[in-house]
């Protein structure tokens, strides 16, 4: 399914809580302007939290990894997040 806005899902695990934040994708078929809106919404949403343990990037395993769109997406991610966030970046293939 398509994620059109940020959503938070909470999973209690023992005495801890796991929160997953689902954000709109990058490389939206609606174009660069929609990508910019998605980025702004995502950054505002995660900005309400003091700490992020990880940033998971979901990728489709059957798409060309070095496409222009792929490079654009990662350039935008790295340009908008603090450089230390790269230490918590995880790639997940769906």
N, CA, C and O atoms as CSV, one atom per row, in Angstrom:
chain,resi,resn,atom,element,x,y,z
A,1,UNK,N,N,0.829,-1.194,0.000
A,1,UNK,CA,C,0.000,0.000,0.000
A,1,UNK,C,C,0.870,1.254,0.000
A,1,UNK,O,O,2.074,1.197,0.254
A,2,UNK,N,N,0.249,2.354,-0.283
A,2,UNK,CA,C,0.946,3.630,-0.414
A,2,UNK,C,C,0.789,4.435,0.877
A,2,UNK,O,O,-0.330,4.626,1.354
A,3,UNK,N,N,1.877,4.897,1.433
A,3,UNK,CA,C,1.847,5.736,2.635
A,3,UNK,C,C,1.820,7.190,2.195
A,3,UNK,O,O,2.771,7.675,1.581
A,4,UNK,N,N,0.732,7.888,2.506
A,4,UNK,CA,C,0.615,9.280,2.069
A,4,UNK,C,C,0.831,10.284,3.192
A,4,UNK,O,O,0.844,11.491,2.951
A,5,UNK,N,N,1.002,9.795,4.424
A,5,UNK,CA,C,1.299,10.669,5.564
A,5,UNK,C,C,2.052,9.853,6.612
A,5,UNK,O,O,2.003,8.623,6.605
A,6,UNK,N,N,2.737,10.538,7.498
A,6,UNK,CA,C,3.493,9.850,8.545
A,6,UNK,C,C,2.541,9.210,9.548
A,6,UNK,O,O,1.509,9.774,9.911
A,7,UNK,N,N,2.925,8.017,9.980
A,7,UNK,CA,C,2.141,7.303,10.985
A,7,UNK,C,C,3.089,6.601,11.934
A,7,UNK,O,O,4.169,6.157,11.544
A,8,UNK,N,N,2.672,6.506,13.184
A,8,UNK,CA,C,3.462,5.863,14.212
A,8,UNK,C,C,2.734,4.608,14.679
A,8,UNK,O,O,1.529,4.631,14.930
A,9,UNK,N,N,3.476,3.523,14.792
A,9,UNK,CA,C,2.927,2.259,15.278
A,9,UNK,C,C,3.720,1.849,16.504
A,9,UNK,O,O,4.950,1.828,16.475
A,10,UNK,N,N,3.018,1.521,17.584
A,10,UNK,CA,C,3.663,1.175,18.845
A,10,UNK,C,C,3.434,-0.300,19.150
A,10,UNK,O,O,2.317,-0.809,19.063
A,11,UNK,N,N,4.537,-0.976,19.514
A,11,UNK,CA,C,4.490,-2.390,19.863
A,11,UNK,C,C,5.119,-2.572,21.242
A,11,UNK,O,O,6.324,-2.372,21.394
A,12,UNK,N,N,4.318,-2.952,22.264
A,12,UNK,CA,C,4.902,-3.232,23.574
A,12,UNK,C,C,5.678,-4.552,23.521
A,12,UNK,O,O,5.177,-5.567,23.037
A,13,UNK,N,N,6.905,-4.508,24.029
A,13,UNK,CA,C,7.746,-5.710,24.086
A,13,UNK,C,C,8.296,-5.777,25.507
A,13,UNK,O,O,9.244,-5.071,25.851
A,14,UNK,N,N,7.697,-6.627,26.319
A,14,UNK,CA,C,8.079,-6.688,27.727
A,14,UNK,C,C,7.800,-5.347,28.379
A,14,UNK,O,O,6.689,-4.825,28.287
A,15,UNK,N,N,8.814,-4.783,29.044
A,15,UNK,CA,C,8.631,-3.485,29.690
A,15,UNK,C,C,9.144,-2.335,28.818
A,15,UNK,O,O,9.347,-1.225,29.310
A,16,UNK,N,N,9.349,-2.599,27.541
A,16,UNK,CA,C,9.826,-1.580,26.601
A,16,UNK,C,C,8.799,-1.363,25.502
A,16,UNK,O,O,7.862,-2.145,25.340
A,17,UNK,N,N,8.989,-0.312,24.768
A,17,UNK,CA,C,8.097,-0.001,23.657
A,17,UNK,C,C,8.928,0.161,22.388
A,17,UNK,O,O,9.930,0.877,22.370
A,18,UNK,N,N,8.497,-0.509,21.338
A,18,UNK,CA,C,9.099,-0.334,20.029
A,18,UNK,C,C,8.157,0.544,19.214
A,18,UNK,O,O,6.987,0.207,19.031
A,19,UNK,N,N,8.663,1.655,18.733
A,19,UNK,CA,C,7.861,2.552,17.893
A,19,UNK,C,C,8.437,2.525,16.485
A,19,UNK,O,O,9.621,2.798,16.284
A,20,UNK,N,N,7.595,2.193,15.516
A,20,UNK,CA,C,7.970,2.257,14.113
A,20,UNK,C,C,7.239,3.437,13.496
A,20,UNK,O,O,6.035,3.607,13.690
A,21,UNK,N,N,7.968,4.240,12.759
A,21,UNK,CA,C,7.378,5.393,12.091
A,21,UNK,C,C,7.424,5.135,10.599
A,21,UNK,O,O,8.492,4.963,10.011
A,22,UNK,N,N,6.257,5.111,10.004
A,22,UNK,CA,C,6.129,4.910,8.567
A,22,UNK,C,C,5.976,6.284,7.924
A,22,UNK,O,O,5.089,7.051,8.298
A,23,UNK,N,N,6.827,6.591,6.970
A,23,UNK,CA,C,6.791,7.898,6.317
A,23,UNK,C,C,6.498,7.719,4.830
A,23,UNK,O,O,6.716,6.641,4.277
A,24,UNK,N,N,6.006,8.772,4.184
A,24,UNK,CA,C,5.819,8.689,2.731
A,24,UNK,C,C,7.157,8.442,2.044
A,24,UNK,O,O,8.204,8.874,2.527
A,25,UNK,N,N,7.112,7.760,0.942
A,25,UNK,CA,C,8.327,7.425,0.219
A,25,UNK,C,C,8.950,8.597,-0.511
A,25,UNK,O,O,8.368,9.676,-0.619
A,26,UNK,N,N,10.132,8.354,-0.999
A,26,UNK,CA,C,10.857,9.340,-1.791
A,26,UNK,C,C,10.969,8.763,-3.190
A,26,UNK,O,O,11.053,7.548,-3.369
A,27,UNK,N,N,10.968,9.632,-4.164
A,27,UNK,CA,C,10.909,9.157,-5.536
A,27,UNK,C,C,9.462,8.958,-5.926
A,27,UNK,O,O,9.128,8.060,-6.699
A,28,UNK,N,N,8.603,9.813,-5.379
A,28,UNK,CA,C,7.162,9.733,-5.603
A,28,UNK,C,C,6.845,9.949,-7.079
A,28,UNK,O,O,7.467,10.771,-7.753
A,29,UNK,N,N,5.875,9.201,-7.557
A,29,UNK,CA,C,5.477,9.340,-8.964
A,29,UNK,C,C,4.858,10.704,-9.266
A,29,UNK,O,O,4.702,11.071,-10.431
A,30,UNK,N,N,4.506,11.455,-8.224
A,30,UNK,CA,C,3.924,12.790,-8.418
A,30,UNK,C,C,4.990,13.855,-8.618
A,30,UNK,O,O,4.658,15.018,-8.850
A,31,UNK,N,N,6.264,13.484,-8.533
A,31,UNK,CA,C,7.333,14.404,-8.867
A,31,UNK,C,C,8.089,14.962,-7.678
A,31,UNK,O,O,7.814,14.635,-6.523
A,32,UNK,N,N,9.056,15.820,-7.998
A,32,UNK,CA,C,9.983,16.375,-7.014
A,32,UNK,C,C,9.263,17.237,-5.979
A,32,UNK,O,O,9.624,17.211,-4.803
A,33,UNK,N,N,8.267,17.990,-6.391
A,33,UNK,CA,C,7.533,18.830,-5.434
A,33,UNK,C,C,6.872,17.969,-4.354
A,33,UNK,O,O,6.879,18.333,-3.179
A,34,UNK,N,N,6.309,16.842,-4.748
A,34,UNK,CA,C,5.712,15.937,-3.757
A,34,UNK,C,C,6.784,15.348,-2.860
A,34,UNK,O,O,6.568,15.190,-1.659
A,35,UNK,N,N,7.943,15.021,-3.431
A,35,UNK,CA,C,9.059,14.531,-2.615
A,35,UNK,C,C,9.441,15.569,-1.561
A,35,UNK,O,O,9.665,15.219,-0.402
A,36,UNK,N,N,9.515,16.821,-1.947
A,36,UNK,CA,C,9.848,17.882,-0.991
A,36,UNK,C,C,8.804,17.989,0.111
A,36,UNK,O,O,9.157,18.158,1.278
A,37,UNK,N,N,7.539,17.895,-0.236
A,37,UNK,CA,C,6.479,17.913,0.792
A,37,UNK,C,C,6.610,16.700,1.711
A,37,UNK,O,O,6.460,16.819,2.926
A,38,UNK,N,N,6.893,15.523,1.123
A,38,UNK,CA,C,7.064,14.305,1.926
A,38,UNK,C,C,8.233,14.449,2.891
A,38,UNK,O,O,8.131,14.065,4.056
A,39,UNK,N,N,9.344,15.001,2.409
A,39,UNK,CA,C,10.498,15.222,3.282
A,39,UNK,C,C,10.150,16.167,4.425
A,39,UNK,O,O,10.471,15.891,5.581
A,40,UNK,N,N,9.503,17.267,4.109
A,40,UNK,CA,C,9.164,18.243,5.140
A,40,UNK,C,C,8.252,17.625,6.193
A,40,UNK,O,O,8.461,17.821,7.391
A,41,UNK,N,N,7.245,16.881,5.752
A,41,UNK,CA,C,6.345,16.228,6.701
A,41,UNK,C,C,7.087,15.211,7.553
A,41,UNK,O,O,6.885,15.148,8.766
A,42,UNK,N,N,7.946,14.413,6.922
A,42,UNK,CA,C,8.688,13.376,7.651
A,42,UNK,C,C,9.618,13.993,8.687
A,42,UNK,O,O,9.676,13.525,9.824
A,43,UNK,N,N,10.344,15.038,8.305
A,43,UNK,CA,C,11.268,15.684,9.236
A,43,UNK,C,C,10.521,16.337,10.390
A,43,UNK,O,O,10.977,16.276,11.532
A,44,UNK,N,N,9.388,16.957,10.113
A,44,UNK,CA,C,8.586,17.556,11.184
A,44,UNK,C,C,8.062,16.473,12.125
A,44,UNK,O,O,8.042,16.664,13.341
A,45,UNK,N,N,7.646,15.355,11.576
A,45,UNK,CA,C,7.094,14.268,12.394
A,45,UNK,C,C,8.159,13.668,13.296
A,45,UNK,O,O,7.940,13.524,14.499
A,46,UNK,N,N,9.310,13.315,12.732
A,46,UNK,CA,C,10.341,12.690,13.566
A,46,UNK,C,C,11.000,13.712,14.490
A,46,UNK,O,O,11.633,13.337,15.477
A,47,UNK,N,N,10.857,14.993,14.178
A,47,UNK,CA,C,11.429,16.044,15.012
A,47,UNK,C,C,10.805,16.135,16.389
A,47,UNK,O,O,11.371,16.767,17.281
A,48,UNK,N,N,9.652,15.518,16.582
A,48,UNK,CA,C,9.002,15.556,17.891
A,48,UNK,C,C,9.607,14.547,18.871
A,48,UNK,O,O,9.258,14.536,20.052
A,49,UNK,N,N,10.506,13.711,18.380
A,49,UNK,CA,C,11.141,12.710,19.232
A,49,UNK,C,C,12.573,13.130,19.540
A,49,UNK,O,O,13.267,13.687,18.689
A,50,UNK,N,N,13.005,12.854,20.774
A,50,UNK,CA,C,14.350,13.231,21.199
A,50,UNK,C,C,15.426,12.320,20.634
A,50,UNK,O,O,16.582,12.724,20.512
A,51,UNK,N,N,15.051,11.087,20.286
A,51,UNK,CA,C,16.065,10.105,19.907
A,51,UNK,C,C,15.490,9.129,18.886
A,51,UNK,O,O,14.354,8.672,19.012
A,52,UNK,N,N,16.291,8.820,17.882
A,52,UNK,CA,C,15.960,7.758,16.934
A,52,UNK,C,C,17.050,6.702,17.041
A,52,UNK,O,O,18.237,7.019,16.973
A,53,UNK,N,N,16.648,5.457,17.208
A,53,UNK,CA,C,17.627,4.376,17.285
A,53,UNK,C,C,18.092,3.924,15.914
A,53,UNK,O,O,19.236,3.497,15.754
A,54,UNK,N,N,17.220,4.013,14.931
A,54,UNK,CA,C,17.585,3.545,13.596
A,54,UNK,C,C,16.704,4.211,12.554
A,54,UNK,O,O,15.587,4.644,12.835
A,55,UNK,N,N,17.233,4.279,11.360
A,55,UNK,CA,C,16.483,4.728,10.202
A,55,UNK,C,C,16.539,3.583,9.206
A,55,UNK,O,O,17.613,3.233,8.715
A,56,UNK,N,N,15.394,3.001,8.910
A,56,UNK,CA,C,15.327,1.885,7.978
A,56,UNK,C,C,14.854,2.403,6.624
A,56,UNK,O,O,13.834,3.084,6.522
A,57,UNK,N,N,15.604,2.070,5.604
A,57,UNK,CA,C,15.246,2.451,4.242
A,57,UNK,C,C,14.792,1.184,3.538
A,57,UNK,O,O,15.569,0.246,3.361
A,58,UNK,N,N,13.515,1.165,3.135
A,58,UNK,CA,C,12.973,0.003,2.446
A,58,UNK,C,C,13.207,0.142,0.955
A,58,UNK,O,O,12.915,1.179,0.358
A,59,UNK,N,N,13.737,-0.913,0.364
A,59,UNK,CA,C,14.040,-0.936,-1.063
A,59,UNK,C,C,13.397,-2.155,-1.703
A,59,UNK,O,O,13.277,-3.212,-1.084
A,60,UNK,N,N,12.989,-1.986,-2.942
A,60,UNK,CA,C,12.491,-3.119,-3.713
A,60,UNK,C,C,13.697,-3.825,-4.327
A,60,UNK,O,O,14.526,-3.175,-4.965
A,61,UNK,N,N,13.811,-5.128,-4.149
A,61,UNK,CA,C,15.011,-5.827,-4.622
A,61,UNK,C,C,15.097,-5.943,-6.138
A,61,UNK,O,O,16.160,-6.273,-6.662
A,62,UNK,N,N,14.028,-5.685,-6.846
A,62,UNK,CA,C,14.044,-5.889,-8.292
A,62,UNK,C,C,14.245,-4.598,-9.085
A,62,UNK,O,O,14.099,-4.611,-10.307
A,63,UNK,N,N,14.575,-3.485,-8.427
A,63,UNK,CA,C,14.775,-2.233,-9.137
A,63,UNK,C,C,16.263,-1.925,-9.276
A,63,UNK,O,O,17.079,-2.348,-8.457
A,64,UNK,N,N,16.593,-1.194,-10.313
A,64,UNK,CA,C,17.971,-0.771,-10.553
A,64,UNK,C,C,18.426,0.124,-9.408
A,64,UNK,O,O,17.801,1.150,-9.139
A,65,UNK,N,N,19.501,-0.249,-8.737
A,65,UNK,CA,C,19.966,0.474,-7.553
A,65,UNK,C,C,20.621,1.817,-7.869
A,65,UNK,O,O,20.604,2.721,-7.033
A,66,UNK,N,N,21.184,1.957,-9.035
A,66,UNK,CA,C,21.917,3.178,-9.320
A,66,UNK,C,C,21.178,4.099,-10.286
A,66,UNK,O,O,21.803,4.861,-11.024
A,67,UNK,N,N,19.873,4.030,-10.282
A,67,UNK,CA,C,19.101,4.905,-11.153
A,67,UNK,C,C,19.239,6.355,-10.683
A,67,UNK,O,O,19.668,6.615,-9.559
A,68,UNK,N,N,18.876,7.279,-11.545
A,68,UNK,CA,C,18.908,8.699,-11.215
A,68,UNK,C,C,17.999,8.964,-10.020
A,68,UNK,O,O,18.353,9.742,-9.133
A,69,UNK,N,N,16.840,8.329,-9.990
A,69,UNK,CA,C,15.892,8.519,-8.891
A,69,UNK,C,C,16.490,8.018,-7.575
A,69,UNK,O,O,16.338,8.668,-6.541
A,70,UNK,N,N,17.157,6.887,-7.607
A,70,UNK,CA,C,17.776,6.329,-6.404
A,70,UNK,C,C,18.825,7.291,-5.852
A,70,UNK,O,O,18.853,7.562,-4.652
A,71,UNK,N,N,19.690,7.808,-6.731
A,71,UNK,CA,C,20.720,8.752,-6.293
A,71,UNK,C,C,20.105,10.025,-5.739
A,71,UNK,O,O,20.572,10.557,-4.732
A,72,UNK,N,N,19.058,10.516,-6.392
A,72,UNK,CA,C,18.368,11.709,-5.904
A,72,UNK,C,C,17.840,11.486,-4.492
A,72,UNK,O,O,18.007,12.334,-3.616
A,73,UNK,N,N,17.205,10.343,-4.280
A,73,UNK,CA,C,16.617,10.038,-2.968
A,73,UNK,C,C,17.675,10.054,-1.873
A,73,UNK,O,O,17.467,10.656,-0.819
A,74,UNK,N,N,18.799,9.401,-2.110
A,74,UNK,CA,C,19.818,9.346,-1.078
A,74,UNK,C,C,20.535,10.668,-0.890
A,74,UNK,O,O,20.914,11.013,0.229
A,75,UNK,N,N,20.726,11.404,-1.956
A,75,UNK,CA,C,21.296,12.745,-1.804
A,75,UNK,C,C,20.396,13.613,-0.937
A,75,UNK,O,O,20.886,14.374,-0.103
A,76,UNK,N,N,19.093,13.506,-1.125
A,76,UNK,CA,C,18.146,14.285,-0.328
A,76,UNK,C,C,18.150,13.837,1.134
A,76,UNK,O,O,18.127,14.671,2.040
A,77,UNK,N,N,18.179,12.537,1.363
A,77,UNK,CA,C,18.216,12.027,2.742
A,77,UNK,C,C,19.458,12.552,3.460
A,77,UNK,O,O,19.360,13.077,4.569
A,78,UNK,N,N,20.623,12.411,2.829
A,78,UNK,CA,C,21.864,12.825,3.479
A,78,UNK,C,C,21.972,14.334,3.617
A,78,UNK,O,O,22.630,14.818,4.538
A,79,UNK,N,N,21.348,15.081,2.733
A,79,UNK,CA,C,21.380,16.537,2.815
A,79,UNK,C,C,20.494,17.057,3.943
A,79,UNK,O,O,20.740,18.144,4.466
A,80,UNK,N,N,19.475,16.303,4.323
A,80,UNK,CA,C,18.490,16.791,5.284
A,80,UNK,C,C,18.657,16.238,6.698
A,80,UNK,O,O,18.119,16.806,7.648
A,81,UNK,N,N,19.380,15.162,6.845
A,81,UNK,CA,C,19.587,14.583,8.172
A,81,UNK,C,C,20.998,14.899,8.659
A,81,UNK,O,O,21.903,15.145,7.862
A,82,UNK,N,N,21.168,14.887,9.966
A,82,UNK,CA,C,22.489,15.114,10.545
A,82,UNK,C,C,23.425,14.006,10.078
A,82,UNK,O,O,23.013,12.853,9.948
A,83,UNK,N,N,24.696,14.359,9.823
A,83,UNK,CA,C,25.626,13.365,9.281
A,83,UNK,C,C,25.835,12.178,10.205
A,83,UNK,O,O,26.198,11.101,9.732
A,84,UNK,N,N,25.618,12.334,11.511
A,84,UNK,CA,C,25.775,11.203,12.426
A,84,UNK,C,C,24.673,10.157,12.226
A,84,UNK,O,O,24.825,9.016,12.662
A,85,UNK,N,N,23.574,10.529,11.577
A,85,UNK,CA,C,22.479,9.571,11.378
A,85,UNK,C,C,22.891,8.428,10.453
A,85,UNK,O,O,22.251,7.376,10.459
A,86,UNK,N,N,23.940,8.613,9.664
A,86,UNK,CA,C,24.394,7.537,8.782
A,86,UNK,C,C,24.822,6.309,9.590
A,86,UNK,O,O,24.773,5.189,9.081
A,87,UNK,N,N,25.237,6.508,10.833
A,87,UNK,CA,C,25.629,5.379,11.684
A,87,UNK,C,C,24.464,4.500,12.072
A,87,UNK,O,O,24.661,3.356,12.482
A,88,UNK,N,N,23.246,5.016,11.951
A,88,UNK,CA,C,22.041,4.277,12.338
A,88,UNK,C,C,21.175,3.936,11.141
A,88,UNK,O,O,19.990,3.639,11.296
A,89,UNK,N,N,21.744,3.975,9.965
A,89,UNK,CA,C,21.003,3.708,8.728
A,89,UNK,C,C,21.038,2.229,8.412
A,89,UNK,O,O,22.101,1.609,8.391
A,90,UNK,N,N,19.851,1.661,8.165
A,90,UNK,CA,C,19.712,0.229,7.865
A,90,UNK,C,C,18.945,0.103,6.561
A,90,UNK,O,O,17.924,0.764,6.376
A,91,UNK,N,N,19.426,-0.735,5.656
A,91,UNK,CA,C,18.720,-0.995,4.410
A,91,UNK,C,C,17.933,-2.297,4.549
A,91,UNK,O,O,18.475,-3.320,4.967
A,92,UNK,N,N,16.662,-2.247,4.197
A,92,UNK,CA,C,15.777,-3.405,4.293
A,92,UNK,C,C,15.193,-3.645,2.906
A,92,UNK,O,O,14.648,-2.731,2.287
A,93,UNK,N,N,15.309,-4.863,2.428
A,93,UNK,CA,C,14.762,-5.201,1.115
A,93,UNK,C,C,13.439,-5.927,1.294
A,93,UNK,O,O,13.349,-6.922,2.013
A,94,UNK,N,N,12.415,-5.411,0.626
A,94,UNK,CA,C,11.078,-6.011,0.769
A,94,UNK,C,C,10.879,-7.139,-0.215
A,94,UNK,O,O,9.815,-7.758,-0.238
